[in-house]
Amino acid sequence: IAENYGFDSHPELFTFGLLERFDVQSIAALCAPREVRFESATERHRAELAGLSPWYKLCGKEFDPTK
């Protein structure tokens, strides 16, 4: 969203309606305890995703997806 990519150049980024109802942290939490990686995470991303590490721990895995 921040980079304004189009579907034709980055189709893997389009979730067709998921982001209208859920934030990225909630979607990533659904994947726990499987690892989800955020490449090139900025400080803004790290702050917004800070709650994932405790969630992964609750699911039985020590993991920080922002590292």
Gaussian input, Z-matrix of N, CA and C with variables (Angstrom, degrees):
# hf/3-21g

backbone

0 1
 N
 C     1     B1
 C     2     B2     1     A1
 N     3     B3     2     A2     1     D1
 C     4     B4     3     A3     2     D2
 C     5     B5     4     A4     3     D3
 N     6     B6     5     A5     4     D4
 C     7     B7     6     A6     5     D5
 C     8     B8     7     A7     6     D6
 N     9     B9     8     A8     7     D7
 C    10    B10     9     A9     8     D8
 C    11    B11    10    A10     9     D9
 N    12    B12    11    A11    10    D10
 C    13    B13    12    A12    11    D11
 C    14    B14    13    A13    12    D12
 N    15    B15    14    A14    13    D13
 C    16    B16    15    A15    14    D14
 C    17    B17    16    A16    15    D15
 N    18    B18    17    A17    16    D16
 C    19    B19    18    A18    17    D17
 C    20    B20    19    A19    18    D18
 N    21    B21    20    A20    19    D19
 C    22    B22    21    A21    20    D20
 C    23    B23    22    A22    21    D21
 N    24    B24    23    A23    22    D22
 C    25    B25    24    A24    23    D23
 C    26    B26    25    A25    24    D24
 N    27    B27    26    A26    25    D25
 C    28    B28    27    A27    26    D26
 C    29    B29    28    A28    27    D27
 N    30    B30    29    A29    28    D28
 C    31    B31    30    A30    29    D29
 C    32    B32    31    A31    30    D30
 N    33    B33    32    A32    31    D31
 C    34    B34    33    A33    32    D32
 C    35    B35    34    A34    33    D33
 N    36    B36    35    A35    34    D34
 C    37    B37    36    A36    35    D35
 C    38    B38    37    A37    36    D36
 N    39    B39    38    A38    37    D37
 C    40    B40    39    A39    38    D38
 C    41    B41    40    A40    39    D39
 N    42    B42    41    A41    40    D40
 C    43    B43    42    A42    41    D41
 C    44    B44    43    A43    42    D42
 N    45    B45    44    A44    43    D43
 C    46    B46    45    A45    44    D44
 C    47    B47    46    A46    45    D45
 N    48    B48    47    A47    46    D46
 C    49    B49    48    A48    47    D47
 C    50    B50    49    A49    48    D48
 N    51    B51    50    A50    49    D49
 C    52    B52    51    A51    50    D50
 C    53    B53    52    A52    51    D51
 N    54    B54    53    A53    52    D52
 C    55    B55    54    A54    53    D53
 C    56    B56    55    A55    54    D54
 N    57    B57    56    A56    55    D55
 C    58    B58    57    A57    56    D56
 C    59    B59    58    A58    57    D57
 N    60    B60    59    A59    58    D58
 C    61    B61    60    A60    59    D59
 C    62    B62    61    A61    60    D60
 N    63    B63    62    A62    61    D61
 C    64    B64    63    A63    62    D62
 C    65    B65    64    A64    63    D63
 N    66    B66    65    A65    64    D64
 C    67    B67    66    A66    65    D65
 C    68    B68    67    A67    66    D66
 N    69    B69    68    A68    67    D67
 C    70    B70    69    A69    68    D68
 C    71    B71    70    A70    69    D69
 N    72    B72    71    A71    70    D70
 C    73    B73    72    A72    71    D71
 C    74    B74    73    A73    72    D72
 N    75    B75    74    A74    73    D73
 C    76    B76    75    A75    74    D74
 C    77    B77    76    A76    75    D75
 N    78    B78    77    A77    76    D76
 C    79    B79    78    A78    77    D77
 C    80    B80    79    A79    78    D78
 N    81    B81    80    A80    79    D79
 C    82    B82    81    A81    80    D80
 C    83    B83    82    A82    81    D81
 N    84    B84    83    A83    82    D82
 C    85    B85    84    A84    83    D83
 C    86    B86    85    A85    84    D84
 N    87    B87    86    A86    85    D85
 C    88    B88    87    A87    86    D86
 C    89    B89    88    A88    87    D87
 N    90    B90    89    A89    88    D88
 C    91    B91    90    A90    89    D89
 C    92    B92    91    A91    90    D90
 N    93    B93    92    A92    91    D91
 C    94    B94    93    A93    92    D92
 C    95    B95    94    A94    93    D93
 N    96    B96    95    A95    94    D94
 C    97    B97    96    A96    95    D95
 C    98    B98    97    A97    96    D96
 N    99    B99    98    A98    97    D97
 C   100   B100    99    A99    98    D98
 C   101   B101   100   A100    99    D99
 N   102   B102   101   A101   100   D100
 C   103   B103   102   A102   101   D101
 C   104   B104   103   A103   102   D102
 N   105   B105   104   A104   103   D103
 C   106   B106   105   A105   104   D104
 C   107   B107   106   A106   105   D105
 N   108   B108   107   A107   106   D106
 C   109   B109   108   A108   107   D107
 C   110   B110   109   A109   108   D108
 N   111   B111   110   A110   109   D109
 C   112   B112   111   A111   110   D110
 C   113   B113   112   A112   111   D111
 N   114   B114   113   A113   112   D112
 C   115   B115   114   A114   113   D113
 C   116   B116   115   A115   114   D114
 N   117   B117   116   A116   115   D115
 C   118   B118   117   A117   116   D116
 C   119   B119   118   A118   117   D117
 N   120   B120   119   A119   118   D118
 C   121   B121   120   A120   119   D119
 C   122   B122   121   A121   120   D120
 N   123   B123   122   A122   121   D121
 C   124   B124   123   A123   122   D122
 C   125   B125   124   A124   123   D123
 N   126   B126   125   A125   124   D124
 C   127   B127   126   A126   125   D125
 C   128   B128   127   A127   126   D126
 N   129   B129   128   A128   127   D127
 C   130   B130   129   A129   128   D128
 C   131   B131   130   A130   129   D129
 N   132   B132   131   A131   130   D130
 C   133   B133   132   A132   131   D131
 C   134   B134   133   A133   132   D132
 N   135   B135   134   A134   133   D133
 C   136   B136   135   A135   134   D134
 C   137   B137   136   A136   135   D135
 N   138   B138   137   A137   136   D136
 C   139   B139   138   A138   137   D137
 C   140   B140   139   A139   138   D138
 N   141   B141   140   A140   139   D139
 C   142   B142   141   A141   140   D140
 C   143   B143   142   A142   141   D141
 N   144   B144   143   A143   142   D142
 C   145   B145   144   A144   143   D143
 C   146   B146   145   A145   144   D144
 N   147   B147   146   A146   145   D145
 C   148   B148   147   A147   146   D146
 C   149   B149   148   A148   147   D147
 N   150   B150   149   A149   148   D148
 C   151   B151   150   A150   149   D149
 C   152   B152   151   A151   150   D150
 N   153   B153   152   A152   151   D151
 C   154   B154   153   A153   152   D152
 C   155   B155   154   A154   153   D153
 N   156   B156   155   A155   154   D154
 C   157   B157   156   A156   155   D155
 C   158   B158   157   A157   156   D156
 N   159   B159   158   A158   157   D157
 C   160   B160   159   A159   158   D158
 C   161   B161   160   A160   159   D159
 N   162   B162   161   A161   160   D160
 C   163   B163   162   A162   161   D161
 C   164   B164   163   A163   162   D162
 N   165   B165   164   A164   163   D163
 C   166   B166   165   A165   164   D164
 C   167   B167   166   A166   165   D165
 N   168   B168   167   A167   166   D166
 C   169   B169   168   A168   167   D167
 C   170   B170   169   A169   168   D168
 N   171   B171   170   A170   169   D169
 C   172   B172   171   A171   170   D170
 C   173   B173   172   A172   171   D171
 N   174   B174   173   A173   172   D172
 C   175   B175   174   A174   173   D173
 C   176   B176   175   A175   174   D174
 N   177   B177   176   A176   175   D175
 C   178   B178   177   A177   176   D176
 C   179   B179   178   A178   177   D177
 N   180   B180   179   A179   178   D178
 C   181   B181   180   A180   179   D179
 C   182   B182   181   A181   180   D180
 N   183   B183   182   A182   181   D181
 C   184   B184   183   A183   182   D182
 C   185   B185   184   A184   183   D183
 N   186   B186   185   A185   184   D184
 C   187   B187   186   A186   185   D185
 C   188   B188   187   A187   186   D186
 N   189   B189   188   A188   187   D187
 C   190   B190   189   A189   188   D188
 C   191   B191   190   A190   189   D189
 N   192   B192   191   A191   190   D190
 C   193   B193   192   A192   191   D191
 C   194   B194   193   A193   192   D192
 N   195   B195   194   A194   193   D193
 C   196   B196   195   A195   194   D194
 C   197   B197   196   A196   195   D195
 N   198   B198   197   A197   196   D196
 C   199   B199   198   A198   197   D197
 C   200   B200   199   A199   198   D198

   B1=1.4549
   B2=1.5215
   B3=1.3360
   B4=1.4596
   B5=1.5333
   B6=1.3242
   B7=1.4601
   B8=1.5278
   B9=1.3295
   B10=1.4673
   B11=1.5319
   B12=1.3427
   B13=1.4543
   B14=1.5163
   B15=1.3068
   B16=1.4508
   B17=1.5154
   B18=1.3215
   B19=1.4612
   B20=1.5245
   B21=1.3176
   B22=1.4585
   B23=1.5290
   B24=1.3289
   B25=1.4635
   B26=1.5305
   B27=1.3431
   B28=1.4748
   B29=1.5386
   B30=1.3351
   B31=1.4706
   B32=1.5245
   B33=1.3527
   B34=1.4657
   B35=1.5195
   B36=1.3173
   B37=1.4639
   B38=1.5300
   B39=1.3149
   B40=1.4610
   B41=1.5205
   B42=1.3041
   B43=1.4641
   B44=1.5194
   B45=1.3178
   B46=1.4538
   B47=1.5304
   B48=1.3036
   B49=1.4511
   B50=1.5203
   B51=1.3224
   B52=1.4695
   B53=1.5239
   B54=1.3249
   B55=1.4636
   B56=1.5245
   B57=1.3202
   B58=1.4651
   B59=1.5194
   B60=1.3261
   B61=1.4657
   B62=1.5269
   B63=1.3332
   B64=1.4607
   B65=1.5193
   B66=1.3371
   B67=1.4543
   B68=1.5351
   B69=1.3228
   B70=1.4626
   B71=1.5233
   B72=1.3227
   B73=1.4626
   B74=1.5300
   B75=1.3057
   B76=1.4734
   B77=1.5171
   B78=1.3174
   B79=1.4623
   B80=1.5249
   B81=1.3373
   B82=1.4671
   B83=1.5250
   B84=1.3218
   B85=1.4651
   B86=1.5257
   B87=1.3137
   B88=1.4635
   B89=1.5273
   B90=1.3189
   B91=1.4655
   B92=1.5203
   B93=1.3223
   B94=1.4648
   B95=1.5227
   B96=1.3122
   B97=1.4531
   B98=1.5298
   B99=1.3335
   B100=1.4644
   B101=1.5179
   B102=1.3179
   B103=1.4619
   B104=1.5232
   B105=1.3073
   B106=1.4668
   B107=1.5220
   B108=1.3017
   B109=1.4682
   B110=1.5217
   B111=1.3131
   B112=1.4586
   B113=1.5202
   B114=1.3124
   B115=1.4551
   B116=1.5184
   B117=1.3059
   B118=1.4685
   B119=1.5288
   B120=1.3155
   B121=1.4663
   B122=1.5233
   B123=1.3060
   B124=1.4650
   B125=1.5256
   B126=1.3148
   B127=1.4691
   B128=1.5269
   B129=1.3024
   B130=1.4754
   B131=1.5255
   B132=1.3368
   B133=1.4633
   B134=1.5266
   B135=1.3296
   B136=1.4690
   B137=1.5285
   B138=1.3254
   B139=1.4648
   B140=1.5235
   B141=1.3264
   B142=1.4611
   B143=1.5219
   B144=1.3234
   B145=1.4640
   B146=1.5242
   B147=1.3138
   B148=1.4687
   B149=1.5248
   B150=1.3010
   B151=1.4609
   B152=1.5106
   B153=1.3151
   B154=1.4641
   B155=1.5210
   B156=1.3294
   B157=1.4703
   B158=1.5281
   B159=1.3529
   B160=1.4659
   B161=1.5356
   B162=1.3170
   B163=1.4632
   B164=1.5268
   B165=1.3327
   B166=1.4669
   B167=1.5271
   B168=1.3265
   B169=1.4648
   B170=1.5261
   B171=1.3289
   B172=1.4618
   B173=1.5277
   B174=1.3282
   B175=1.4717
   B176=1.5254
   B177=1.3486
   B178=1.4483
   B179=1.5139
   B180=1.3427
   B181=1.4589
   B182=1.5207
   B183=1.3361
   B184=1.4615
   B185=1.5185
   B186=1.3190
   B187=1.4511
   B188=1.5172
   B189=1.3241
   B190=1.4594
   B191=1.5262
   B192=1.3202
   B193=1.4591
   B194=1.5253
   B195=1.3200
   B196=1.4535
   B197=1.5303
   B198=1.3124
   B199=1.4727
   B200=1.5032
   A1=109.82
   A2=117.43
   A3=121.11
   A4=111.59
   A5=117.68
   A6=121.56
   A7=113.07
   A8=117.94
   A9=123.58
   A10=112.67
   A11=117.17
   A12=121.41
   A13=109.83
   A14=116.55
   A15=121.92
   A16=110.94
   A17=116.10
   A18=121.22
   A19=111.05
   A20=117.06
   A21=120.44
   A22=113.21
   A23=118.13
   A24=120.27
   A25=113.99
   A26=118.42
   A27=122.31
   A28=110.92
   A29=118.18
   A30=119.61
   A31=114.16
   A32=117.29
   A33=120.38
   A34=112.69
   A35=117.82
   A36=121.44
   A37=113.34
   A38=117.33
   A39=120.11
   A40=111.20
   A41=115.64
   A42=121.42
   A43=112.72
   A44=117.79
   A45=124.02
   A46=114.06
   A47=115.92
   A48=121.50
   A49=116.04
   A50=118.70
   A51=119.20
   A52=111.87
   A53=117.24
   A54=119.69
   A55=112.60
   A56=117.63
   A57=120.28
   A58=111.05
   A59=116.15
   A60=120.73
   A61=114.28
   A62=117.41
   A63=121.47
   A64=109.63
   A65=116.76
   A66=119.35
   A67=108.88
   A68=116.62
   A69=121.71
   A70=111.27
   A71=117.70
   A72=120.28
   A73=110.72
   A74=118.16
   A75=120.92
   A76=111.40
   A77=117.24
   A78=120.84
   A79=110.35
   A80=116.80
   A81=120.45
   A82=111.06
   A83=117.82
   A84=121.18
   A85=111.37
   A86=117.37
   A87=120.81
   A88=112.18
   A89=116.65
   A90=121.59
   A91=113.01
   A92=117.93
   A93=121.59
   A94=109.96
   A95=118.13
   A96=129.15
   A97=114.29
   A98=119.13
   A99=119.58
   A100=109.85
   A101=116.37
   A102=121.10
   A103=111.84
   A104=115.02
   A105=123.83
   A106=106.19
   A107=117.40
   A108=121.07
   A109=110.03
   A110=115.40
   A111=122.84
   A112=106.83
   A113=116.58
   A114=120.95
   A115=110.37
   A116=115.89
   A117=123.20
   A118=112.02
   A119=116.62
   A120=120.64
   A121=110.34
   A122=115.92
   A123=121.54
   A124=109.11
   A125=116.91
   A126=120.51
   A127=110.25
   A128=117.51
   A129=120.88
   A130=110.10
   A131=116.99
   A132=120.51
   A133=110.60
   A134=116.19
   A135=119.56
   A136=111.18
   A137=116.39
   A138=119.95
   A139=111.00
   A140=117.09
   A141=121.10
   A142=112.42
   A143=117.36
   A144=121.53
   A145=113.45
   A146=116.81
   A147=121.40
   A148=112.96
   A149=118.43
   A150=121.20
   A151=114.81
   A152=118.48
   A153=119.55
   A154=113.65
   A155=118.34
   A156=119.95
   A157=112.44
   A158=119.59
   A159=119.06
   A160=112.34
   A161=116.63
   A162=120.12
   A163=110.26
   A164=116.10
   A165=119.68
   A166=110.40
   A167=116.95
   A168=120.62
   A169=110.30
   A170=116.53
   A171=120.72
   A172=111.34
   A173=116.27
   A174=121.65
   A175=112.43
   A176=116.60
   A177=120.62
   A178=115.92
   A179=117.63
   A180=119.28
   A181=110.27
   A182=116.06
   A183=121.76
   A184=107.25
   A185=117.41
   A186=120.52
   A187=110.50
   A188=115.95
   A189=121.97
   A190=107.64
   A191=118.21
   A192=120.99
   A193=114.60
   A194=118.60
   A195=119.86
   A196=112.48
   A197=117.22
   A198=120.02
   A199=109.97
   D1=-47.30
   D2=-177.62
   D3=-64.60
   D4=-31.09
   D5=-178.30
   D6=-90.36
   D7=-8.90
   D8=178.44
   D9=59.54
   D10=42.35
   D11=177.20
   D12=-72.89
   D13=149.98
   D14=175.91
   D15=-97.29
   D16=160.52
   D17=-179.63
   D18=-60.73
   D19=-36.62
   D20=-176.84
   D21=-65.27
   D22=-27.48
   D23=-179.53
   D24=-99.54
   D25=-24.59
   D26=-178.44
   D27=-141.99
   D28=64.80
   D29=-176.98
   D30=-62.30
   D31=-25.12
   D32=-179.48
   D33=-67.61
   D34=-14.19
   D35=-178.27
   D36=-88.85
   D37=-9.31
   D38=-173.92
   D39=-96.63
   D40=123.81
   D41=-175.67
   D42=-109.97
   D43=5.21
   D44=173.23
   D45=44.78
   D46=70.88
   D47=172.31
   D48=99.97
   D49=-18.72
   D50=-179.00
   D51=-60.53
   D52=-42.16
   D53=-176.71
   D54=-73.92
   D55=-10.78
   D56=173.29
   D57=-73.19
   D58=-26.19
   D59=-174.81
   D60=-114.34
   D61=-23.95
   D62=-175.06
   D63=-133.46
   D64=150.46
   D65=173.60
   D66=-89.46
   D67=168.63
   D68=-176.19
   D69=-62.29
   D70=-38.01
   D71=179.52
   D72=-61.75
   D73=-41.50
   D74=179.22
   D75=-65.45
   D76=-40.83
   D77=178.78
   D78=-65.70
   D79=-43.03
   D80=178.37
   D81=-64.48
   D82=-35.98
   D83=179.71
   D84=-64.04
   D85=-29.42
   D86=177.93
   D87=-64.71
   D88=-23.05
   D89=-178.34
   D90=-83.23
   D91=-16.92
   D92=-177.44
   D93=-60.73
   D94=141.14
   D95=9.63
   D96=-91.01
   D97=9.12
   D98=175.33
   D99=-70.02
   D100=146.63
   D101=-175.59
   D102=-74.89
   D103=137.53
   D104=173.66
   D105=-124.11
   D106=129.00
   D107=-178.19
   D108=-113.62
   D109=141.30
   D110=175.92
   D111=-114.54
   D112=103.55
   D113=-179.03
   D114=-74.55
   D115=141.73
   D116=178.45
   D117=57.14
   D118=40.45
   D119=179.69
   D120=-65.79
   D121=132.23
   D122=177.49
   D123=-90.46
   D124=175.46
   D125=176.54
   D126=-61.13
   D127=-36.30
   D128=177.13
   D129=-60.91
   D130=-44.91
   D131=178.97
   D132=-63.09
   D133=-44.46
   D134=-179.37
   D135=-60.61
   D136=-40.55
   D137=178.98
   D138=-65.71
   D139=-43.07
   D140=-178.47
   D141=-69.96
   D142=-26.74
   D143=-177.08
   D144=-102.81
   D145=10.53
   D146=-175.80
   D147=-58.47
   D148=-29.95
   D149=-178.18
   D150=-75.46
   D151=-5.38
   D152=-177.90
   D153=-74.10
   D154=-36.63
   D155=-178.16
   D156=-58.44
   D157=-48.04
   D158=176.93
   D159=-63.10
   D160=-33.23
   D161=178.95
   D162=-65.27
   D163=-44.76
   D164=177.32
   D165=-61.30
   D166=-41.03
   D167=179.21
   D168=-61.60
   D169=-42.26
   D170=177.16
   D171=-60.76
   D172=-32.18
   D173=178.88
   D174=-84.62
   D175=3.76
   D176=174.06
   D177=94.20
   D178=17.52
   D179=-179.51
   D180=-137.14
   D181=130.89
   D182=173.04
   D183=-81.34
   D184=111.07
   D185=-176.37
   D186=-159.58
   D187=136.56
   D188=175.41
   D189=-123.21
   D190=104.84
   D191=-175.79
   D192=-68.84
   D193=-10.33
   D194=-178.50
   D195=-92.67
   D196=1.41
   D197=179.39
   D198=-99.77

